[in-house]
């Protein structure tokens, strides 16, 4: 009883500390003079301003869309000076003012002056915009172009490091599923995007921590709760589910019993969900308390619309799933998918007697999670399918990760070595 009470108190402490730390970090980076950012911001606009709002890196392929509108928003949020309003600094941080000539993001529209030039801006209260904690300091040194280059290098290094850690921890059989996961998810596009990269760094860091620090696996509830909170703080609702499911699949490799795995999936998902929802909702509540506007009501209204509980009455779950699957409706994708299905069938037939099917069930639970995510976020997932389709790469990783684990014993015995 005392142990359970201690866990509850620790969870409450984590949930309270997240919003407090979040606002303190934002207050700190907002102290950075925008004069240190403005030169790199101006140079960055030359690059991002030359592309369409939703630029298809490969023309005709929705899966290759670069969300330049959101990239531009992130840069504007980092470089916008504090406008001339009667609000104090913490209220302006809660607002997150961004350069804009229209009132289309949040609840406030303001004017300001910088270096003798007048500007207009609107607010965007519903998100934490925690990415600014990293982006603002980086823009004092680098341009957007520099950051994309560094993004490619860092992601490549982390992928190599993950392969090394998998082999060192005896999980080398997951290397191919990871390759498939990155291939299906168009990792090249993630490397070229700051927006998509946020979730990459969260799930990759979390996965490496699960592999490197065994003690984190003992405190898995608090760990996944913290991951959910960081996701809500940093991400702009791109493909956040990946920050739960990828490290969770690695975490399950240390559990042998299928029923225990199912229970861990439920408990870890609940912890992640609690952290994600509380962290996000705390921004709405804090902003409502500090500002004159009812940000909580505005956010709830937006959630009801994005989940298709209001507004899009005819938007069914099936429509959303098919819309996200439509990005694969290309001849090369269908051809490669067909070949992969045939090879998978051959592999399953070859090792049919060695398959440990009981271990596949937890992986299949993870594999269907994107479809439940689409059920909750129907409107958002439908309108932003060119971005939210990437959640489906979780299904590929879960299925092939499960297959790889089920047959690894037979393969290892046949080869006389660990894969």
Residue, then its C-alpha position, 0 to 999 in steps of 0.5 A: x500500500x505504501x509503495x503504491x501511494x509513493x508511486x501515485x505521489x511521484x506521478x502527481x509530482x511529475x505531472x505538476x512539475x511538467x507545466x511549471x518547468x515548461x513555462x520557466x524554460x519558455x520564459x528563459x529563452x524569450x529573454x534572448x534578444x530577437x536581434x540575435x535571431x533576426x539576421x539568421x531568420x531573414x536568411x532562412x526566409x530566402x530558403x523556405x519562402x521559395x517553396x510552396x506551403x505544402x511542398x512535395x519533394x517528389x512531385x505527385x507523392x503526398x508521402x513526400x510533403x514538406x510542411x513549409x507552412x508549419x516550418x515558417x510558423x516555427x521560425x516566426x514564433x522564434x523571431x517575433x519581438x514582444x508586441x506593444x500590449x499591456x500584457x506582462x512577459x508571462x502573458x506574452x509567452x502564453x500567447x506565443x505571438x507570431x508575425x502575421x497580417x491576419x487573425x487566424x491562429x489564436x485569440x489575440x491580434x497585436x501590433x509592434x515595432x522593431x528597428x523602426x518598422x511596424x509589424x502585426x502579429x497574432x497569437x497561438x495559445x493552444x500549443x505549448x510551442x516547446x520547440x522554441x526552447x531549442x529553436x530560439x538558441x539555435x537560431x542565434x548561431x545557425x540559419x534554417x538551412x544550417x539546421x536542416x543540414x545538422x538535422x540530417x547529420x544528427x539523425x544519421x548518427x542516432x540511427x547508427x547508434x541505435x543499431x549499435x545498441x540493438x546489437x549490444x543488447x542482443x536485439x539485433x533481430x530488430x535492425x531490419x524491422x527498423x530499416x523497414x520502419x524508416x523506409x516506409x516512413x520516408x525517413x529522408x523527408x523527416x531529415x529535411x523537416x524540423x517539424x517532423x523531426x521533433x517526434x523523431x528525436x523524442x522517440x529515438x532518445x526514448x528508445x536509446x534510454x530504454x536500451x542504455x539504462x535498465x533502471x528506467x525499465x523498472x520505473x516504466x510508468x513514470x518514464x512513459x508519462x514523462x515521454x508523453x509530457x515532452x511530446x505534448x510540450x514539443x510537438x505540433x500534432x504531427x505523428x506523436x503516437x510514434x513517441x509511445x509505440x516505438x520505445x514501447x516495442x523495445x521495452x516489451x523485448x524484456x518481457x517474455x510472457x505475452x499476458x504480461x506484455x499486454x498488461x505493460x502495453x495498457x499501463x504504459x499507454x495509460x501513463x503516456x496518455x496521462x502525461x500527454x493530456x495533462x501537459x497539453x491541458x495544463x497549457x489551456x488552463x494556465x493560459x486561461x488563468x493568466x489571460x483574459x481569454x478563455x483558452x480552455x474553451x477555445x481548445x476544447x472546441x478545437x479538439x471536438x472539431x479535430x476529433x470530428x465530434x462536432x462539425x464533420x458529421x459525415x466524416x467516418x473512421x473508414x474515410x480517414x483510414x482510406x485517406x491516409x492509406x491513399x499516399x501509397x496508391x503509387x505503382x512503385x509502392x504497390x509493387x514493393x508492397x506486393x513483393x514484401x507481402x510475398x517474401x513475408x509469406x515465404x518467410x512465415x511458411x519456412x519457419x511456420x513450425x518455429x513461430x512463437x505466435x503467442x508473442x505476436x499478439x502484443x505486437x499486433x496490438x501495437x500494430x493496430x494503434x494507429x487506426x485507433x489514433x485515427x478514430x480519435x483524431x478523425x478531422x485532423x488525420x483526414x485534413x492532414x493525411x499527408x503528414x499523419x499517414x506516417x503513423x502507419x509506419x508503426x504498424x509495419x515496425x510492429x508486425x515485422x518486429x514481432x515476426x523477427x522476434x518469433x523466428x529468431x531462435x530458429x534462425x540463431x540455431x541454424x546459423x549458430x550465432x546471434x543475429 
